[in-house]
Amino acid sequence: MDFETVNLLNVRLNAFSGNLLPLRPGDSRFPITWKIYSALTWLIEIIQIIVLIPGLILVPREKALKDGTVLCVTTIEMFFMAARIYSRRQLVNQVIQKLNDILRFSDETMKNIVTTTLKPMENPLKFYWLSGWLGVFVWNCVTFLLIFKQISFFYEDYRIPAVFSKQPFSLNVFLLGSIFILFGNMYVFIKKVGIDVYMIHLVLLITAQYRYIAIKLAVIFRDGNLLSKFDESHQKYCSEIDQWVKKEMIALCRHHRDVVHLSSMLKKLLSLNFSMIYVNNVLRFCFIGIMLSTVSSTTIPEALSIIMYACGSIVQFYLLCSCVQQLLDASRQMTNKAFHEKWYQFGPSVKRIFMLMILGNNLECKLSTCDKFNLSLPSFMAVRVFFIFSQVKVLFKNYLF
């Protein structure tokens, strides 16, 4: 068991998206074919930005606002997060190395906890990327229907505002431009999904370590209590049990120290990314709201594609908030299970260590540097309420006016 092998979805999306983020410590030896593929995907994204910027300026404001803003926000977020991880490659390698050192010598308890922590996220993540990808694909394909209606084309006829040549332009230019935009938009989304899954994978693996400490601590006390019931009259035997419990707890404290260090490294790596995700999701939901307000005046395929993308975006934000919340809860509740296992029956040294571990719960693992932009389930609820309120407001205005 290691960082790479415990999550095949992360490995596949990392390759398919062309992100090629590190999966092993010092991992820069991807096959040359994957490196060429990755370079082509990034080249497509750079060219799309180049044609998008003048397009946003030259097309009508309504077209730019409705069809260009969501792409702009998503592209900025994707490039920022990727650049952040690439620029901290040494830190990423250190995190992966420490996780591998822990996972390769894991016992059955840890293996089960890692599996049960990662497994519930698998299907929601698949829904997120499949629904979002299908929504992006259908939304972009709708524009190809124009080839049956028009002979000459303009900038606003593209799915997103883009400038490939002077307008008006021919059918061939429109087809080539639309195909390029189709691939560009799909790769923007897939790259973003790949980065999201990668970050969620990192967070959940550290969450699993906190849960392992909680369960292992409870098991130590439980086993100690069972052993002490064999002969409570022999003080020497009880002393030996205390020594065994103390030894196991000291080993667990060392493990906790390593996990706290891992958490601080993860915060350095992902804190800005999660703050960026929070701000961008507020903006994205506003712009998705604008798109949803036009659903009644669009075709059925386009309306369905917008709804699918909106559902995928909501699931994505929920999953990110949920995994960060799980990490925070696991770091806060590390001693909760053990507290009910009669720890007070052991000697003073065991009690002292346990009390120090209870104080260690105050070292809660917050990944955001700013509480206002902290990903958590309350944050998700706040953004969702804002999104619903904005939709009701738009519908109310449309109904009245």
N, C-alpha and C positions, 0 to 999 in steps of 0.2 A: 504494500500500500504506500503510495506517495502522492504528491500534489497533482501529477499528471494523470495517473491511472484511476483515481477515485471518481472522476467526472468526465465521461466520454463526450457529453454534450459540449462541454467547454473546449475540449480538444478539437472537435469537428468544426464548431463555429469559429474558433480561432484560425483554423486553416482556411475554411471556406470564405470567410470575410476578407482574408488577406492581411489581417492585423499582425499575425506572427508575433504575438506577445510571448514573453518567456514562460516556458512550462517546466524547465529544469534549470538548476543553478548554472549560470554561465552559458545558457542555451542560446547560441547564435548560429548554430550549424544546421539551419534548415536546408533541405535540398535546393539546388539551384533553380529547379522548375517552380518551386513554391516562392522563391525570392522574386523571380521574374513575374509570376502571377501577382504577387503583392505589389510590386512596382507599377504594374499596369492598372490595378485597382486604384492606387493613390493618384496616378496620372489622370485617370478618368475624373476623380473628384476635384483635382486642381483645375482641370479644363472646365468643368461644370461651374466652378466658382467664377472663373474668368468670364464666361458667357452670361452668367446670372446677374452680375453686378450692373452692366449696362442695360440689361433687360429690365431690371427693377426701375431704372431711371426713365426708360423710353416708353414703357407700356402705361396705360391708364392706371391711376392710383388704385381703383377698385380691383383690377386684375392683380396688381402687385400685392395688395393686402390679402386677397382671398387665396391666391395660389402660390405666392412666393414666401410668405412670412414663416410658415411652419418649416419649410425646407431650410430657410436661413437659420432659424433657431436650432434645428436638429444638426445641421452641418457645423455650426460654431461649437456646439456641445461635443460633437464627435471628435473634431480636430483638437479641441482643448484637452479632452480626457486622454486621447491617444498620445498627444505631445507630452502630457504630464507623466504618463507611465514610461514612455520611451526615454525621457530625460532623467528619470530616476531608476534606470535599469539596474544599477549597482544595488540600490536599496531593494528592488524587487527580487533580485537574485539572493540577497541575504534572507529575506522573508521566506522564500521558497526553500532555501537550504535548511533553515531552522525548522520549518514545517516537516520537511522530509526526514530530518533527524529524529523528530518525534514520531512520525507515522511509521517509519520503517521498523521501529522497535515496539510497536503498539501491541497490547494484549487484546483478547477477544472483546473485552468491555469497550475499549476505545474504538475498535473496528465497528462494533454494533452502533455506537453513538454517532460516529462519523456517517455511517450509512443512513441512520434514521434522521439525521440532521439535513443531509443533502437530498434524500429521496423525495420528500414532500414538495420540493421546489421544482422538480424535474418537469412535471406535466404543465404547471402554470407557465414556466419559461418557454416550453414548446408552444403553448397557446399564444403567448406574447409574440414570439417571432413569426409563427405561421400566419396568425391573423393580421399582424401588421404588414408582413411581406406581401400577403395576398391583397390586402387593401391598397398598398402602394402600386402593385402590379396592375390591378384593375383600374385604379384611378388614372394611371398613365396611359393605359391602352384605350381608354374612351376617346382620346384625342385623335386616334387613327380613323375614326368614323368621318372626319372632315374631308378625307381624300375622295369620298363619294359625293361631296357637296360643293367643293371649291376647286378652282383651277390655279389661282394665285393665293399666296398666303402671307400673313403678317406676323410680327413678333408675338402678339397676344394670342395667336392660334396655337402656339406651343403649349404644352401642359403647364410648364412654368415659364415665367418671363425669361427669355433667352435671346441672344443676338449672335447668330452664326454668319450672317451676310446681310447686305442691304435689303430692305423690304421695298416692294413685294418680291417674293422669291418663288421658285418653281416647286413642283410636286416632289422632285428628287431631293432637293435641299430640305424640304419639310420632313420627308420620310427619314433621311439620314439623321437630321437633327433630333427628331422625335425618338428614334431608336437609341441615340446616344443619351438623351435625357432619361429614357426608361432605365437603361443600365446604370446611369449615374445615380438616380433616385433609389434604385434597389440596393446598390452598394452602400450608399449613405446609411440606409436603414440597417442593413446586415452588419456593417462595421460597428454601428452603435450598439446593436444587440450583442455582438461579440464582446465588446468592452464591458457592457452591463453584466453579462454572464460571468466574465472573468473576475470582476470586482465582487459580485455576489459570492462566487466560489471562495475567494480569499476570506471574506467576512464569515461565511458559514464554517469554514475549517477552524477558525479561531473560536467561534461560538461553541463548536463541538469540544474544544479543549476545556473551556470553562464548565461545560456540562459534565465532562469526564471527571474533573476535579470534584464536583458536587456529588456525583454518584459514588466515586471511589472513597471519598471521605465518609459517606454514610455506611458503605460496606465495611470499612475498617472498624468503625464503632460497633456495627452489628456483629461482626465476627468476634471482636473482643468481648462483647457481652455474652455471646454464646459459649466462648471458651471459659469465661469466668464462672459459668453456671455448673461446670463439671465438679468443682470442689472449691466452695467459697471459704472453707475453714483454713486452707493453707495460704498464709500470707505470702510465702515465698513464691508460690505459683501465681498469685495475683500480681506480684511484683514483676514476674517474668512477662505476664500478659501486658502490663503497663509498658515495659521496655519494648515489646514488639509493636504495640500501638504507636508509641512515641517514634520508633524507627520508621514506620510506614508513613506517619504524618510528616516527618522531616523530609522524606523523599518526595512526598506530595507538595510540600512547601517549595522545594526546589523547582518542581515542575510548574507550580503557580508563578514563581519568579520568571521563568522562561516565557510563560504565556503573557504575563504583563509586559515584558520587554517586546514580545511580538506585537502586542496591541499598540504600543507606542510607535513602533515602526510602521504599522498599518495606518495609524493616524497621520503620520508624516506623508505617507504615500497617497492617501485617498481623501484627506480632509477637504482640500480645494475642489476635488472632483465632485464630492457629494454636495458641497455648497453650490457649485455650478449647476448640478442637476436640479436642486431645489428651485433656484431662480428660473432656470430654463423651463421647468415644468409649469410654473405659474404662467409664463409667457406662452408656452405651447398650448396650454388649455384655453387661454384667451383666444388664440388664433384658430384653434380647432372649433371653438364656439362660433367664431365668425363663419367658418366653413359649414358647420351644422345649421346655422341660421339660413343658409341658401339651399338646404336639401330639398325643400318643397318645390323649388324652381329648377331642379336638375333632373337628369335621367335616372332611372332606377339603378343601373350598374354604378354610376358615379355616387349616388346617395349611399348605396350599400358599402362601397369602398371607403367612404368617409367614416361611416359608422364602425366598420371593422378596424380602421386605423385608430379611431378614438378609443375603442374597447381595448386594443392592444396597448395604447399609451397609458390608460388607467391601470391596467394590470401591471405594466412595467413599473410605474411609480409605486404601486402598492407593494410589489415584491421587494423593491429597494428599501422602502420604509420598513417593511416587515423584517427583513434580514438584519438591518441595523438595530431595530427594536429587540430582536431576539438576542443579539450580542449584548446589548445594554442590560437586558433582564438577566441573562446568564451570568454576567459579571457582578450584578447586584445580589443575586440569590444563590451564590456559591455555597453557602453554609446552611441554607434553609432545610434541606433534607436531613443533614446530619444533626441538626439541632434537636430532632425528635428521637434520637437513637441513644438516650441515656448516657451522654458524654460526661455528665457530672459524676458518674460512678468511678471514673478513673482517677489516677493520681494527679497531684498539683501540676506537674510538668506537662501532662497531656492537656489539662484544662487551660493552662497558660497558652500553649500553642494554638489551641482551638479558639480562644478569645482573640488572639492576634489575627487569626484567619477571618474571624467575624469582622474585625476592624478593617481587614483587607477588602471587604465588600464595598467600602467607601471609595476604593480605587476603581470606580465604575468606568467602563470603557466607552467613552464618547468619541466618535470619530470626527465630529465637526468642531472647528475652531470657534464657531459663532453659534450661540443657542438659537438665534432667530432663523438661521438657515440649516437647522439640524434635521436630518431625515429621521422620522419616527412615525409611528401610527397616528399620534395626535397631529403631526404635520400633514399626513395624508388626508385626514379628516378635514383639516382646515382648508387645504387646497381644493378638496372635492366639494365642500360646501360653497366655496367661492365660485367654482366652476358651475355648479347647479344654479346658484343665484344669478350668475351672469346670463345663463341660458333662459331662465324664467324672465329676466328683464328684457332680453331680446324678443322673446315670444310675445310678451305683454305689449311691447312697442309695436310689433308687427300687427297684432290683433287690433290695437286701437287706431293705428294710422295706416 
